[in-house]
Structures are given as structure tokens and as C-alpha cells.
């Protein structure tokens, strides 16, 4: 990778989330707490889905992928971020920076697509229950999951290659707490208008199209629910969707605010706060939302706790 018209860089420096050193300890403690909570919550959710046969359904198959994405997201960002809190000015190599960009974009893009697939799952379950096993067979579920990962990684690869092969000049200090493409591009000394086009296309593919699928799915679901004669049936149908709708609102709200605004409206401080929300806060909240508001997951947790007590007694 060429930087400027002189030498290639051996490293970048991440400036981190905050510049006030006196609050570093407090924020480091909060971030580590969020890190442990996200890892524990999502790992437990993954474990429950694997060991409890009642959760071996398409809905929980996709949820297991969401939990895996959240685990990956925190592992990609928090360890390096914590090290930078403890010793500011830690360098990161161009290869390390490019890897972080690729992985974070892959996980973020995959989550966008996966949430649309999960909305389709709820649509089929409520609006076409008799065809559920056909429309979401094991083969189709595996194909959908594979498409999510392949599509997201392909988009991430394009952005990463473009970003890392641009010439950079002057400062090598990235005003962010992880290597994010927009923050790194601010250091480039070349025309980055192609990046605006790439972001626009990615926004359509990864944000607008999936959000349209989600909106259409839930419009059909709401129409079907309103036609139900049983109040209990309505409540049960809405209950199965409430967790997913909450997660969609949190993730898509932050992602659209971050990536669909014109570049003139971006500020480093605002971008870092929004990025903190969808990369660290959301992975903490997702398992809580799906466990506290989901009878199946709570039932699986109680079954696991019961088996553990039996083993202890024996």
C-alpha cells in the first residue's frame, strides 16, 4: 500500500474513544464489563440453542448465527480497544487495520442481511404456517445463512481493498477506536469520490433492501394478526415478533444514521458514539432481549438449570 509520494507506512495509530485521560479508567471498566456480558450472554444463547432440542427450529438456527456475529464483533474490537486505553499510542499495522476493516464490515453486513432473513422466517411462520417446513427446510436455511455470509464478505472485501490501496499522506493517526473505513479515508490524499458511490450501493444492498423486506414482512404479519379471531392467538403471534422488532430497531437505526448520512454531516465524536452503540452495546442487549422476552429460551434455560441441580445432587 502506498502512502503519499514518499514511503509506505509501517503502522497507524488509533486515537481511541476519548482524549480525556482522567476518564480512561472508568470507560475501560465499562467496556470490559460490556465485553464480558456480551460474550457470556451470546455464548449461553448459542449453547442453549445447541443442546435444547426444542430450539432446533429455523428461527433459532438464524438466532444462533446472530449470537455468533455478536461474539465475533466484540472479539474483533474490544481487546485492541482495551489495550489502547491502557497504553495510548499503540500502533496497528496496515495489515492489521485492513483485517479489522474487513471483519467488522463482514459482521455488520451479515447482520443486516440476517435480520431480513429472520423477518422472512416470522412472516412464513405466521402467514403461511402450513408451508413453513417446506419454505424453510434445512437446505433452504443453510442456503440463506450461506448467502448472508458470502454476500456480506464480498461487499466487505471490495471496501477493504479500495480503502487499503489508496495513497495516504501526513498524519497516520486514525480518529477512532477501531479501524473503520470512513475514519481511515479522512487521511487519504487522493480523490475518494468512488467511496461515496460504493457506500451508496452498499447502503441500498445491505440497508434499504433488507429494511424493505422487514417492513413488508411485518406489514403482512400485522395484517394477518388483525384478522385473527382469537386474542390469545394475536398475543402469541406478536410475542414471537417483538424481540426481533426490538433488535431491528436498535441495529438498523444506528446503521442507517451512521452510513446513510452525507459525509458533510459526519463528525468524529458523533461517529464514534454511534459506532460504539452498534459494535458493543447491541451485542450486549441482543441476548437479553431474546432471553427475557422469549418463553422458549427461558424454558430452555430452566431445563438446563434443572439438569445441573440434578447432577449436583447425584
Secondary structure, DSSP 8 states (H G I E B T S, - for coil): ---TTS---S-EEE--S---GGGHHHHHHHHHHHHHHHHHHHHHHHHHHHH-GGG-SHHHHHHHHHHHHHHHHHHHHHHHHHHHHHSTT-EE-HHHHHHHHHHHHHHHHHHHHHHHHHHHHHHHHHH-GGGHHHHT-HHHHHHHHHHHHHHHHHHHHHHHHHHHTS-B-S--EESSSS--HHHHHTTB-S--HHHHHHHHHHHIIIIIHHHHHHHHHHHHHHHHHHH-S-HHHHHHHHHHHHHHHHHHHHHHHHHHHHHSS-GGG--HHHHHHHHHIIIIIHHHHHHHHHHHT-HHHHHHHHHHHHHHHHHHH-
